Amino acid sequence: MLLQKGVNFLLIPILTLFLTTKDYGIVAVIMAVNAFLNVFYLLGLDGSLNRFYYEYKNDNLFLKKLFGTVITFVFCNSFIISLILFFCRKWLLVPFLADVEFYPYMGLGLISVIFNPCFTIYQNSLQARQEGVKYGKNNLMFFLVNITLLLLSVIVFGMGAEGVLGALAITNITFFIYTLFQFKRDLTFGIDYTILKKVLKYSAPLIPHNISGVTTNMIDRILINKLLSTSMVGIYSVGNNFGNIVFLVVSGIGQAFTPWFNERVKKNEIHEVSSISKLLLIIFCVIALCLSFFGEEVIYLITPIAYHESWRVIPLIAFAFVFHGVYYFFAAPLFYDIEGKGNRIIPLVTILTALTNIGLNYIFIPLYGIVGAALATLISKFILALSLSFVYKKFVNIEYPLIFLLLTPITFLSISLISFIEMENALYFFMIKSLFFVLILSIIYLVFKKDLKIIKNKI
């Protein structure tokens, strides 16, 4: 997921040059629909592998049956759901596609989503077995194959959105075959219904949480397509991909923060968590502010004029993911709870947030266009973080600086709105923003100088 978001950003200069805004929007809509479908194809089973691998890692026979059961069931499930979607597309898919044609675009999307889950399962099994080198090589190979096919189809053959989706479909078929050859010695094909019942019982509660997470992050593209146009989805997606740089940083740090948090709690060193969370938040805010201040200039520099309006969503999207980082801080105590009570609260909060996001998109998009969609995402992420701030202390008695964590992003966001000021002299305005940004960095350094030194010494 993180790799795909990184690729989306790196390809902006190329794709915006060779794709119309409508083509870019078509790709974004299909990717959003596929993200929803992927939840139902996988049913959270990819997340169950770690749990059961560690419990039975000394039982090779069971592990072979486990991997075989999961990958066989997931492929059968993917195939059956795809058939249902194909024959019932008029009711199940077309309403979400609006002006995007089922043939060839959604057809290619279905090919990808049929074959990708098995590769996902294989990669998760490598993570469970701590085969990080092989996991990384597979991701790199997937990236290289996909990017090569994409560039050929878009630049050489001029196939537009069809080329992007076709390249991904061929890549997923290729790595499905690769998975079968690589994984066959580690599994026993077929379904052991006793094992399947166990893993589904574990993964089923994760499904609503996964659906709500995808909804909050993807529903905006589907609703922009329905309420505005496919071209506006393309413009919005470019700005969204810029804002997603914050998500890449937040998610990367978040993956490291949770195990670090668990270790601090076990060692009764929770006093460090508060100071680290403050410093990490400042880092998130500085990155978001940088994107907000200079996103317009970068957009103007690397994209055609048709995409220039996309910069307007960058500040709101960037700071939405800053609040997602705050959510990680508050969620860590709930995940730490060994009795699993915290795991029951998080899905409830994320579902309510997703429903709120849908409602806000329906209200704001007709009023403010693509900026309304970004505003809906920002408010939803704030509500997500705020909701967990009321309950996290019930699981770990830690004194987070609540006011700091919730108000600091709002303060930085308010400063970022300077970028919406209109000035005739663009160079003069750029210089003002640059000086202001340097001033803010200097103030931050002076305020957090001691904390930075402490962290540097520990590293």
C-alpha positions as a LaTeX table, in Angstrom:
\begin{tabular}{lrrr}
\hline
Residue & $x$ (\AA) & $y$ (\AA) & $z$ (\AA) \\
\hline
Met1 & 0.00 & 0.00 & 0.00 \\
Leu2 & 2.74 & 2.45 & 0.98 \\
Leu3 & 4.76 & 1.48 & $-2.10$ \\
Gln4 & 1.74 & 2.11 & $-4.36$ \\
Lys5 & 1.17 & 5.55 & $-2.86$ \\
Gly6 & 4.84 & 6.39 & $-3.36$ \\
Val7 & 4.64 & 5.26 & $-6.97$ \\
Asn8 & 1.51 & 7.37 & $-7.53$ \\
Phe9 & 3.42 & 10.44 & $-6.42$ \\
Leu10 & 6.58 & 9.73 & $-8.43$ \\
Leu11 & 4.58 & 9.14 & $-11.61$ \\
Ile12 & 2.68 & 12.45 & $-11.44$ \\
Pro13 & 4.94 & 14.32 & $-13.94$ \\
Ile14 & 4.68 & 11.49 & $-16.48$ \\
Leu15 & 1.04 & 10.51 & $-16.10$ \\
Thr16 & $-0.27$ & 14.07 & $-16.10$ \\
Leu17 & 1.67 & 14.71 & $-19.32$ \\
Phe18 & 0.30 & 11.70 & $-21.18$ \\
Leu19 & $-3.13$ & 11.33 & $-19.53$ \\
Thr20 & $-6.03$ & 13.73 & $-19.80$ \\
Thr21 & $-7.69$ & 14.76 & $-16.54$ \\
Lys22 & $-10.54$ & 12.36 & $-17.43$ \\
Asp23 & $-8.10$ & 9.46 & $-17.97$ \\
Tyr24 & $-6.41$ & 10.23 & $-14.64$ \\
Gly25 & $-9.84$ & 10.33 & $-13.03$ \\
Ile26 & $-10.86$ & 6.99 & $-14.56$ \\
Val27 & $-7.77$ & 5.33 & $-13.07$ \\
Ala28 & $-8.48$ & 6.92 & $-9.66$ \\
Val29 & $-12.12$ & 5.75 & $-9.65$ \\
Ile30 & $-11.22$ & 2.17 & $-10.61$ \\
Met31 & $-8.48$ & 2.08 & $-7.95$ \\
Ala32 & $-10.98$ & 3.33 & $-5.35$ \\
Val33 & $-13.57$ & 0.68 & $-6.29$ \\
Asn34 & $-10.85$ & $-2.00$ & $-6.24$ \\
Ala35 & $-9.79$ & $-0.91$ & $-2.75$ \\
Phe36 & $-13.34$ & $-1.63$ & $-1.52$ \\
Leu37 & $-13.52$ & $-4.95$ & $-3.37$ \\
Asn38 & $-10.17$ & $-6.02$ & $-1.97$ \\
Val39 & $-11.61$ & $-5.97$ & 1.55 \\
Phe40 & $-14.28$ & $-8.51$ & 0.56 \\
Tyr41 & $-11.87$ & $-10.62$ & $-1.46$ \\
Leu42 & $-9.36$ & $-10.95$ & 1.39 \\
Leu43 & $-11.83$ & $-10.87$ & 4.32 \\
Gly44 & $-9.00$ & $-9.82$ & 6.62 \\
Leu45 & $-7.31$ & $-13.21$ & 6.19 \\
Asp46 & $-4.00$ & $-11.59$ & 5.25 \\
Gly47 & $-3.90$ & $-10.08$ & 8.74 \\
Ser48 & $-4.57$ & $-13.45$ & 10.40 \\
Leu49 & $-1.38$ & $-15.10$ & 9.13 \\
Asn50 & 0.91 & $-13.42$ & 11.67 \\
Arg51 & $-1.34$ & $-14.41$ & 14.56 \\
Phe52 & $-1.55$ & $-18.10$ & 13.63 \\
Tyr53 & 2.01 & $-18.41$ & 12.36 \\
Tyr54 & 3.46 & $-17.44$ & 15.75 \\
Glu55 & 1.11 & $-19.80$ & 17.55 \\
Tyr56 & 1.97 & $-22.81$ & 15.35 \\
Lys57 & 5.40 & $-21.92$ & 13.95 \\
Asn58 & 6.90 & $-25.22$ & 15.17 \\
Asp59 & 4.20 & $-27.29$ & 13.48 \\
Asn60 & 5.22 & $-27.39$ & 9.80 \\
Leu61 & 2.32 & $-29.64$ & 8.78 \\
Phe62 & $-0.22$ & $-27.24$ & 10.28 \\
Leu63 & 1.47 & $-24.24$ & 8.65 \\
Lys64 & 1.32 & $-25.88$ & 5.22 \\
Lys65 & $-2.38$ & $-26.53$ & 5.73 \\
Leu66 & $-2.85$ & $-22.97$ & 7.06 \\
Phe67 & $-1.18$ & $-21.30$ & 4.07 \\
Gly68 & $-2.88$ & $-23.68$ & 1.64 \\
Thr69 & $-6.30$ & $-23.13$ & 3.18 \\
Val70 & $-6.01$ & $-19.35$ & 3.18 \\
Ile71 & $-4.65$ & $-18.98$ & $-0.36$ \\
Thr72 & $-7.09$ & $-21.56$ & $-1.84$ \\
Phe73 & $-10.07$ & $-19.98$ & $-0.11$ \\
Val74 & $-9.04$ & $-16.44$ & $-1.06$ \\
Phe75 & $-8.65$ & $-17.34$ & $-4.74$ \\
Cys76 & $-11.98$ & $-19.21$ & $-4.83$ \\
Asn77 & $-13.66$ & $-16.35$ & $-2.97$ \\
Ser78 & $-12.14$ & $-13.80$ & $-5.38$ \\
Phe79 & $-13.27$ & $-15.78$ & $-8.42$ \\
Ile80 & $-16.84$ & $-16.28$ & $-7.14$ \\
Ile81 & $-17.27$ & $-12.63$ & $-6.10$ \\
Ser82 & $-15.91$ & $-11.49$ & $-9.48$ \\
Leu83 & $-18.44$ & $-13.67$ & $-11.31$ \\
Ile84 & $-21.26$ & $-12.24$ & $-9.20$ \\
Leu85 & $-20.03$ & $-8.70$ & $-9.84$ \\
Phe86 & $-19.71$ & $-9.35$ & $-13.56$ \\
Phe87 & $-23.20$ & $-10.75$ & $-14.04$ \\
Cys88 & $-24.80$ & $-8.30$ & $-11.60$ \\
Arg89 & $-22.66$ & $-5.30$ & $-12.59$ \\
Lys90 & $-25.73$ & $-3.24$ & $-13.51$ \\
Trp91 & $-26.74$ & $-3.15$ & $-9.83$ \\
Leu92 & $-23.48$ & $-3.74$ & $-7.92$ \\
Leu93 & $-20.84$ & $-1.79$ & $-9.87$ \\
Val94 & $-22.26$ & 0.57 & $-12.47$ \\
Pro95 & $-23.92$ & 2.89 & $-9.87$ \\
Phe96 & $-20.47$ & 3.54 & $-8.37$ \\
Leu97 & $-18.79$ & 4.09 & $-11.73$ \\
Ala98 & $-21.10$ & 6.86 & $-12.99$ \\
Asp99 & $-19.57$ & 8.00 & $-16.32$ \\
Val100 & $-16.70$ & 5.48 & $-16.21$ \\
Glu101 & $-17.42$ & 2.66 & $-18.66$ \\
Phe102 & $-17.38$ & $-0.92$ & $-17.38$ \\
Tyr103 & $-15.60$ & $-2.05$ & $-20.56$ \\
Pro104 & $-12.64$ & $-1.90$ & $-20.67$ \\
Tyr105 & $-11.84$ & $-0.02$ & $-17.46$ \\
Met106 & $-13.67$ & $-1.89$ & $-14.69$ \\
Gly107 & $-13.09$ & $-5.14$ & $-16.54$ \\
Leu108 & $-9.34$ & $-4.61$ & $-16.25$ \\
Gly109 & $-9.83$ & $-3.58$ & $-12.63$ \\
Leu110 & $-11.61$ & $-6.86$ & $-11.88$ \\
Ile111 & $-8.74$ & $-8.83$ & $-13.42$ \\
Ser112 & $-6.33$ & $-7.08$ & $-11.05$ \\
Val113 & $-8.45$ & $-7.61$ & $-7.98$ \\
Ile114 & $-8.97$ & $-11.33$ & $-8.76$ \\
Phe115 & $-5.27$ & $-12.15$ & $-8.94$ \\
Asn116 & $-3.69$ & $-9.66$ & $-6.52$ \\
Pro117 & $-4.98$ & $-11.14$ & $-3.18$ \\
Cys118 & $-2.94$ & $-14.35$ & $-3.56$ \\
Phe119 & 0.27 & $-12.35$ & $-3.97$ \\
Thr120 & $-0.76$ & $-10.30$ & $-0.92$ \\
Ile121 & $-1.20$ & $-13.50$ & 1.09 \\
Tyr122 & 2.23 & $-14.73$ & $-0.03$ \\
Gln123 & 3.87 & $-11.46$ & 0.97 \\
Asn124 & 2.18 & $-11.55$ & 4.36 \\
Ser125 & 3.46 & $-15.07$ & 4.90 \\
Leu126 & 7.00 & $-13.82$ & 4.25 \\
Gln127 & 6.48 & $-11.08$ & 6.84 \\
Ala128 & 5.21 & $-13.65$ & 9.35 \\
Arg129 & 8.31 & $-15.79$ & 8.72 \\
Gln130 & 10.48 & $-12.66$ & 8.98 \\
Glu131 & 11.91 & $-13.15$ & 5.48 \\
Gly132 & 12.31 & $-9.42$ & 5.01 \\
Val133 & 14.87 & $-9.58$ & 2.17 \\
Lys134 & 12.65 & $-11.76$ & 0.00 \\
Tyr135 & 9.64 & $-9.62$ & 0.85 \\
Gly136 & 11.50 & $-6.50$ & $-0.25$ \\
Lys137 & 12.78 & $-8.14$ & $-3.46$ \\
Asn138 & 9.27 & $-9.22$ & $-4.41$ \\
Asn139 & 7.92 & $-5.70$ & $-3.88$ \\
Leu140 & 10.77 & $-4.28$ & $-5.96$ \\
Met141 & 10.15 & $-6.78$ & $-8.77$ \\
Phe142 & 6.43 & $-6.00$ & $-8.74$ \\
Phe143 & 7.22 & $-2.30$ & $-8.96$ \\
Leu144 & 9.71 & $-2.70$ & $-11.81$ \\
Val145 & 7.44 & $-4.94$ & $-13.90$ \\
Asn146 & 4.43 & $-2.68$ & $-13.35$ \\
Ile147 & 6.30 & 0.55 & $-14.07$ \\
Thr148 & 7.90 & $-0.89$ & $-17.22$ \\
Leu149 & 4.56 & $-2.06$ & $-18.64$ \\
Leu150 & 2.89 & 1.19 & $-17.62$ \\
Leu151 & 5.47 & 3.42 & $-19.30$ \\
Leu152 & 5.37 & 1.31 & $-22.46$ \\
Ser153 & 1.59 & 1.34 & $-22.67$ \\
Val154 & 1.18 & 5.04 & $-21.86$ \\
Ile155 & 4.20 & 6.65 & $-23.56$ \\
Val156 & 4.98 & 4.30 & $-26.46$ \\
Phe157 & 1.51 & 3.03 & $-27.34$ \\
Gly158 & $-0.53$ & 6.02 & $-26.06$ \\
Met159 & $-3.19$ & 3.83 & $-24.46$ \\
Gly160 & $-4.17$ & 6.31 & $-21.73$ \\
Ala161 & $-6.17$ & 5.01 & $-18.75$ \\
Glu162 & $-6.59$ & 1.64 & $-20.45$ \\
Gly163 & $-2.79$ & 1.33 & $-20.56$ \\
Val164 & $-2.37$ & 2.10 & $-16.84$ \\
Leu165 & $-5.05$ & $-0.39$ & $-15.78$ \\
Gly166 & $-3.93$ & $-2.99$ & $-18.32$ \\
Ala167 & $-0.33$ & $-2.78$ & $-17.12$ \\
Leu168 & $-1.48$ & $-3.39$ & $-13.55$ \\
Ala169 & $-3.70$ & $-6.31$ & $-14.61$ \\
Ile170 & $-0.83$ & $-8.02$ & $-16.48$ \\
Thr171 & 1.48 & $-7.43$ & $-13.50$ \\
Asn172 & $-1.01$ & $-9.00$ & $-11.10$ \\
Ile173 & $-1.48$ & $-12.05$ & $-13.36$ \\
Thr174 & 2.31 & $-12.42$ & $-13.63$ \\
Phe175 & 2.82 & $-12.30$ & $-9.87$ \\
Phe176 & $-0.11$ & $-14.64$ & $-9.27$ \\
Ile177 & 1.74 & $-17.25$ & $-11.36$ \\
Tyr178 & 4.99 & $-16.35$ & $-9.57$ \\
Thr179 & 3.24 & $-16.87$ & $-6.21$ \\
Leu180 & 2.05 & $-20.34$ & $-7.17$ \\
Phe181 & 5.57 & $-21.43$ & $-8.11$ \\
Gln182 & 7.27 & $-19.83$ & $-5.10$ \\
Phe183 & 4.66 & $-20.75$ & $-2.50$ \\
Lys184 & 3.81 & $-24.32$ & $-3.59$ \\
Arg185 & 6.52 & $-25.99$ & $-1.48$ \\
Asp186 & 5.34 & $-24.17$ & 1.66 \\
Leu187 & 1.68 & $-25.10$ & 1.47 \\
Thr188 & $-0.81$ & $-27.87$ & 0.86 \\
Phe189 & $-3.44$ & $-26.75$ & $-1.64$ \\
Gly190 & $-7.03$ & $-27.28$ & $-0.57$ \\
Ile191 & $-9.28$ & $-26.12$ & 2.24 \\
Asp192 & $-9.12$ & $-27.52$ & 5.76 \\
Tyr193 & $-12.49$ & $-26.38$ & 7.11 \\
Thr194 & $-11.41$ & $-26.57$ & 10.75 \\
Ile195 & $-8.52$ & $-24.19$ & 10.06 \\
Leu196 & $-10.70$ & $-21.98$ & 7.85 \\
Lys197 & $-13.23$ & $-21.62$ & 10.65 \\
Lys198 & $-10.48$ & $-20.56$ & 13.06 \\
Val199 & $-8.93$ & $-17.95$ & 10.80 \\
Leu200 & $-12.31$ & $-16.53$ & 9.73 \\
Lys201 & $-13.37$ & $-16.24$ & 13.36 \\
Tyr202 & $-10.23$ & $-14.23$ & 14.03 \\
Ser203 & $-10.39$ & $-12.08$ & 10.88 \\
Ala204 & $-14.15$ & $-11.39$ & 10.72 \\
Pro205 & $-14.11$ & $-8.58$ & 13.33 \\
Leu206 & $-11.44$ & $-6.82$ & 11.24 \\
Ile207 & $-13.68$ & $-6.54$ & 8.17 \\
Pro208 & $-15.86$ & $-3.60$ & 9.35 \\
His209 & $-12.71$ & $-1.79$ & 10.47 \\
Asn210 & $-11.06$ & $-2.36$ & 7.07 \\
Ile211 & $-14.18$ & $-1.24$ & 5.20 \\
Ser212 & $-14.45$ & 1.94 & 7.23 \\
Gly213 & $-10.76$ & 2.68 & 6.73 \\
Val214 & $-11.06$ & 2.32 & 2.96 \\
Thr215 & $-14.25$ & 4.40 & 3.00 \\
Thr216 & $-12.59$ & 7.33 & 4.76 \\
Asn217 & $-9.62$ & 7.27 & 2.37 \\
Met218 & $-11.33$ & 6.43 & $-0.94$ \\
Ile219 & $-15.01$ & 7.39 & $-0.97$ \\
Asp220 & $-14.21$ & 10.99 & $-1.93$ \\
Arg221 & $-13.10$ & 9.93 & $-5.44$ \\
Ile222 & $-16.27$ & 7.92 & $-6.04$ \\
Leu223 & $-18.50$ & 10.78 & $-4.85$ \\
Ile224 & $-16.62$ & 13.45 & $-6.82$ \\
Asn225 & $-17.13$ & 11.26 & $-9.90$ \\
Lys226 & $-20.84$ & 11.00 & $-9.12$ \\
Leu227 & $-21.51$ & 14.60 & $-8.05$ \\
Leu228 & $-19.04$ & 16.50 & $-10.27$ \\
Ser229 & $-17.19$ & 14.73 & $-13.09$ \\
Thr230 & $-14.49$ & 12.15 & $-13.83$ \\
Ser231 & $-12.13$ & 14.94 & $-14.90$ \\
Met232 & $-12.49$ & 16.58 & $-11.49$ \\
Val233 & $-11.55$ & 13.23 & $-9.91$ \\
Gly234 & $-8.33$ & 13.35 & $-11.92$ \\
Ile235 & $-7.52$ & 16.88 & $-10.77$ \\
Tyr236 & $-8.36$ & 16.04 & $-7.16$ \\
Ser237 & $-6.26$ & 12.87 & $-7.23$ \\
Val238 & $-3.10$ & 14.75 & $-8.21$ \\
Gly239 & $-3.41$ & 17.05 & $-5.20$ \\
Asn240 & $-4.38$ & 14.12 & $-3.00$ \\
Asn241 & $-1.23$ & 12.24 & $-4.06$ \\
Phe242 & 0.85 & 15.24 & $-2.93$ \\
Gly243 & $-0.89$ & 15.32 & 0.44 \\
Asn244 & $-0.31$ & 11.57 & 0.73 \\
Ile245 & 3.40 & 12.28 & 1.26 \\
Val246 & 2.42 & 13.00 & 4.87 \\
Phe247 & 0.58 & 9.67 & 4.98 \\
Leu248 & 3.72 & 7.86 & 3.82 \\
Val249 & 5.74 & 9.43 & 6.64 \\
Val250 & 3.01 & 8.96 & 9.25 \\
Ser251 & 2.39 & 5.31 & 8.33 \\
Gly252 & 6.08 & 4.47 & 8.23 \\
Ile253 & 6.64 & 5.97 & 11.67 \\
Gly254 & 3.35 & 4.54 & 12.93 \\
Gln255 & 4.47 & 0.99 & 12.12 \\
Ala256 & 7.55 & 1.55 & 14.28 \\
Phe257 & 5.75 & 3.51 & 16.99 \\
Thr258 & 3.39 & 0.72 & 18.13 \\
Pro259 & 6.08 & $-1.89$ & 19.00 \\
Trp260 & 8.23 & 0.87 & 20.52 \\
Phe261 & 5.23 & 1.98 & 22.61 \\
Asn262 & 4.60 & $-1.60$ & 23.78 \\
Glu263 & 8.23 & $-1.93$ & 24.85 \\
Arg264 & 8.13 & 1.35 & 26.79 \\
Val265 & 4.97 & 0.29 & 28.63 \\
Lys266 & 6.45 & $-3.11$ & 29.54 \\
Lys267 & 9.58 & $-1.43$ & 30.90 \\
Asn268 & 7.48 & 1.18 & 32.71 \\
Glu269 & 9.15 & 3.99 & 30.77 \\
Ile270 & 5.98 & 5.64 & 29.53 \\
His271 & 7.29 & 9.13 & 30.41 \\
Glu272 & 9.26 & 9.00 & 27.15 \\
Val273 & 6.14 & 8.46 & 25.06 \\
Ser274 & 4.77 & 11.94 & 25.73 \\
Ser275 & 7.90 & 13.81 & 24.61 \\
Ile276 & 8.42 & 11.59 & 21.55 \\
Ser277 & 4.82 & 12.02 & 20.44 \\
Lys278 & 5.17 & 15.81 & 20.64 \\
Leu279 & 8.33 & 15.78 & 18.57 \\
Leu280 & 6.88 & 13.40 & 15.96 \\
Leu281 & 3.81 & 15.60 & 15.66 \\
Ile282 & 5.98 & 18.63 & 14.98 \\
Ile283 & 7.77 & 16.68 & 12.23 \\
Phe284 & 4.40 & 15.75 & 10.66 \\
Cys285 & 3.24 & 19.38 & 10.85 \\
Val286 & 6.43 & 20.76 & 9.30 \\
Ile287 & 6.17 & 18.37 & 6.35 \\
Ala288 & 2.48 & 19.24 & 5.89 \\
Leu289 & 3.26 & 22.97 & 6.10 \\
Cys290 & 6.05 & 22.62 & 3.52 \\
Leu291 & 3.67 & 20.87 & 1.11 \\
Ser292 & 1.00 & 23.50 & 1.76 \\
Phe293 & 3.32 & 26.45 & 1.20 \\
Phe294 & 5.10 & 25.18 & $-1.91$ \\
Gly295 & 2.70 & 22.64 & $-3.40$ \\
Glu296 & 1.25 & 25.22 & $-5.80$ \\
Glu297 & 4.65 & 26.04 & $-7.30$ \\
Val298 & 5.56 & 22.35 & $-7.68$ \\
Ile299 & 2.19 & 21.54 & $-9.28$ \\
Tyr300 & 2.63 & 24.42 & $-11.73$ \\
Leu301 & 6.16 & 23.24 & $-12.52$ \\
Ile302 & 5.57 & 19.52 & $-13.16$ \\
Thr303 & 1.99 & 19.27 & $-14.48$ \\
Pro304 & 0.09 & 20.68 & $-17.47$ \\
Ile305 & $-2.23$ & 23.63 & $-16.90$ \\
Ala306 & $-5.32$ & 21.39 & $-16.78$ \\
Tyr307 & $-4.12$ & 20.00 & $-13.41$ \\
His308 & $-3.07$ & 23.29 & $-11.78$ \\
Glu309 & $-6.23$ & 23.63 & $-9.68$ \\
Ser310 & $-5.25$ & 20.46 & $-7.78$ \\
Trp311 & $-2.89$ & 22.37 & $-5.43$ \\
Arg312 & $-5.90$ & 23.77 & $-3.54$ \\
Val313 & $-6.60$ & 20.45 & $-1.81$ \\
Ile314 & $-3.01$ & 19.86 & $-0.66$ \\
Pro315 & $-3.13$ & 21.77 & 2.68 \\
Leu316 & $-6.35$ & 20.07 & 3.80 \\
Ile317 & $-5.26$ & 16.58 & 2.75 \\
Ala318 & $-1.78$ & 16.99 & 4.23 \\
Phe319 & $-3.10$ & 18.05 & 7.64 \\
Ala320 & $-5.81$ & 15.38 & 7.52 \\
Phe321 & $-3.00$ & 12.83 & 7.61 \\
Val322 & $-1.29$ & 14.73 & 10.42 \\
Phe323 & $-4.41$ & 13.98 & 12.47 \\
His324 & $-4.10$ & 10.38 & 11.29 \\
Gly325 & $-0.70$ & 10.41 & 12.98 \\
Val326 & $-2.33$ & 11.66 & 16.19 \\
Tyr327 & $-4.79$ & 8.78 & 15.85 \\
Tyr328 & $-1.82$ & 6.35 & 15.86 \\
Phe329 & $-0.67$ & 7.79 & 19.21 \\
Phe330 & $-4.08$ & 7.35 & 20.82 \\
Ala331 & $-4.69$ & 3.93 & 19.24 \\
Ala332 & $-1.45$ & 2.40 & 20.60 \\
Pro333 & $-2.81$ & 1.97 & 24.18 \\
Leu334 & $-5.95$ & 0.27 & 22.81 \\
Phe335 & $-3.92$ & $-2.19$ & 20.74 \\
Tyr336 & $-1.74$ & $-2.88$ & 23.80 \\
Asp337 & $-4.72$ & $-4.18$ & 25.79 \\
Ile338 & $-4.13$ & $-7.93$ & 26.01 \\
Glu339 & $-7.81$ & $-8.68$ & 26.69 \\
Gly340 & $-8.74$ & $-7.28$ & 23.28 \\
Lys341 & $-11.29$ & $-4.76$ & 24.56 \\
Gly342 & $-9.48$ & $-1.97$ & 22.74 \\
Asn343 & $-9.81$ & $-3.86$ & 19.45 \\
Arg344 & $-13.58$ & $-3.71$ & 19.84 \\
Ile345 & $-13.62$ & 0.05 & 20.36 \\
Ile346 & $-11.46$ & 0.99 & 17.37 \\
Pro347 & $-13.82$ & $-0.52$ & 14.74 \\
Leu348 & $-16.76$ & 1.33 & 16.30 \\
Val349 & $-14.88$ & 4.63 & 16.09 \\
Thr350 & $-13.67$ & 4.05 & 12.54 \\
Ile351 & $-17.15$ & 3.04 & 11.34 \\
Leu352 & $-18.70$ & 6.20 & 12.82 \\
Thr353 & $-15.91$ & 8.24 & 11.25 \\
Ala354 & $-16.52$ & 6.64 & 7.85 \\
Leu355 & $-20.26$ & 7.39 & 8.02 \\
Thr356 & $-19.47$ & 10.97 & 9.00 \\
Asn357 & $-17.06$ & 11.23 & 6.06 \\
Ile358 & $-19.71$ & 10.07 & 3.59 \\
Gly359 & $-22.23$ & 12.58 & 4.95 \\
Leu360 & $-19.73$ & 15.46 & 4.86 \\
Asn361 & $-18.72$ & 14.63 & 1.28 \\
Tyr362 & $-22.36$ & 14.75 & 0.18 \\
Ile363 & $-22.72$ & 18.17 & 1.83 \\
Phe364 & $-19.39$ & 19.80 & 0.92 \\
Ile365 & $-18.70$ & 18.56 & $-2.62$ \\
Pro366 & $-21.73$ & 20.31 & $-4.19$ \\
Leu367 & $-20.84$ & 23.47 & $-2.24$ \\
Tyr368 & $-17.05$ & 23.66 & $-2.58$ \\
Gly369 & $-16.11$ & 21.13 & $-5.27$ \\
Ile370 & $-12.88$ & 19.19 & $-4.76$ \\
Val371 & $-11.90$ & 21.45 & $-1.85$ \\
Gly372 & $-15.10$ & 20.24 & $-0.15$ \\
Ala373 & $-13.96$ & 16.62 & $-0.48$ \\
Ala374 & $-10.59$ & 17.49 & 1.08 \\
Leu375 & $-12.38$ & 19.38 & 3.89 \\
Ala376 & $-14.55$ & 16.30 & 4.58 \\
Thr377 & $-11.41$ & 14.17 & 4.88 \\
Leu378 & $-9.78$ & 16.67 & 7.24 \\
Ile379 & $-12.79$ & 16.86 & 9.57 \\
Ser380 & $-13.20$ & 13.07 & 9.55 \\
Lys381 & $-9.56$ & 12.49 & 10.53 \\
Phe382 & $-9.86$ & 15.09 & 13.30 \\
Ile383 & $-12.98$ & 13.34 & 14.65 \\
Leu384 & $-11.13$ & 9.99 & 14.50 \\
Ala385 & $-8.27$ & 11.32 & 16.63 \\
Leu386 & $-10.54$ & 13.26 & 18.98 \\
Ser387 & $-12.77$ & 10.21 & 19.64 \\
Leu388 & $-9.89$ & 8.02 & 20.81 \\
Ser389 & $-8.51$ & 10.82 & 22.99 \\
Phe390 & $-11.44$ & 10.24 & 25.37 \\
Val391 & $-10.83$ & 6.51 & 25.90 \\
Tyr392 & $-7.11$ & 5.68 & 25.56 \\
Lys393 & $-6.35$ & 6.21 & 29.29 \\
Lys394 & $-8.71$ & 3.36 & 30.20 \\
Phe395 & $-6.16$ & 0.94 & 28.73 \\
Val396 & $-2.78$ & 2.51 & 29.54 \\
Asn397 & $-2.47$ & 5.28 & 32.11 \\
Ile398 & $-0.30$ & 7.58 & 30.06 \\
Glu399 & $-0.35$ & 11.37 & 30.16 \\
Tyr400 & $-0.43$ & 12.45 & 26.54 \\
Pro401 & $-0.31$ & 16.25 & 26.06 \\
Leu402 & $-3.86$ & 16.29 & 24.68 \\
Ile403 & $-4.19$ & 20.01 & 24.03 \\
Phe404 & $-0.83$ & 20.07 & 22.28 \\
Leu405 & $-1.60$ & 17.03 & 20.11 \\
Leu406 & $-5.00$ & 18.31 & 19.01 \\
Leu407 & $-4.39$ & 22.06 & 18.70 \\
Thr408 & $-0.89$ & 22.11 & 17.19 \\
Pro409 & $-2.05$ & 20.72 & 13.81 \\
Ile410 & $-4.89$ & 23.26 & 13.78 \\
Thr411 & $-2.38$ & 26.06 & 14.42 \\
Phe412 & $-0.10$ & 24.90 & 11.61 \\
Leu413 & $-3.09$ & 24.42 & 9.31 \\
Ser414 & $-4.18$ & 28.00 & 10.00 \\
Ile415 & $-0.71$ & 29.21 & 9.05 \\
Ser416 & $-0.78$ & 27.09 & 5.87 \\
Leu417 & $-3.87$ & 28.95 & 4.66 \\
Ile418 & $-1.54$ & 31.83 & 3.80 \\
Ser419 & $-0.95$ & 29.90 & 0.57 \\
Phe420 & $-4.50$ & 30.79 & $-0.55$ \\
Ile421 & $-3.69$ & 34.52 & $-0.61$ \\
Glu422 & $-3.68$ & 35.76 & $-4.19$ \\
Met423 & $-0.77$ & 37.98 & $-5.27$ \\
Glu424 & 0.04 & 39.20 & $-8.75$ \\
Asn425 & 3.78 & 38.82 & $-8.24$ \\
Ala426 & 4.23 & 35.05 & $-7.82$ \\
Leu427 & 8.00 & 35.27 & $-7.22$ \\
Tyr428 & 7.54 & 37.85 & $-4.45$ \\
Phe429 & 4.88 & 35.66 & $-2.79$ \\
Phe430 & 7.16 & 32.61 & $-3.04$ \\
Met431 & 9.96 & 34.54 & $-1.31$ \\
Ile432 & 7.61 & 35.63 & 1.48 \\
Lys433 & 6.48 & 32.05 & 2.07 \\
Ser434 & 10.08 & 30.82 & 2.04 \\
Leu435 & 11.19 & 33.37 & 4.63 \\
Phe436 & 8.16 & 32.62 & 6.79 \\
Phe437 & 8.85 & 28.87 & 6.58 \\
Val438 & 12.51 & 29.36 & 7.59 \\
Leu439 & 11.36 & 31.52 & 10.52 \\
Ile440 & 8.98 & 28.80 & 11.71 \\
Leu441 & 11.73 & 26.17 & 11.44 \\
Ser442 & 14.05 & 28.36 & 13.50 \\
Ile443 & 11.45 & 28.82 & 16.24 \\
Ile444 & 10.76 & 25.06 & 16.32 \\
Tyr445 & 14.48 & 24.31 & 16.61 \\
Leu446 & 14.88 & 26.70 & 19.54 \\
Val447 & 11.84 & 25.31 & 21.35 \\
Phe448 & 12.70 & 21.61 & 20.84 \\
Lys449 & 16.50 & 21.86 & 20.87 \\
Lys450 & 16.89 & 19.83 & 24.09 \\
Asp451 & 14.48 & 17.10 & 22.94 \\
Leu452 & 16.34 & 16.75 & 19.65 \\
Lys453 & 19.66 & 16.33 & 21.45 \\
Ile454 & 18.24 & 13.65 & 23.77 \\
Ile455 & 16.89 & 11.65 & 20.82 \\
Lys456 & 20.14 & 12.08 & 18.90 \\
Asn457 & 22.14 & 10.71 & 21.83 \\
Lys458 & 19.83 & 7.68 & 22.13 \\
Ile459 & 20.19 & 6.91 & 18.45 \\
\hline
\end{tabular}
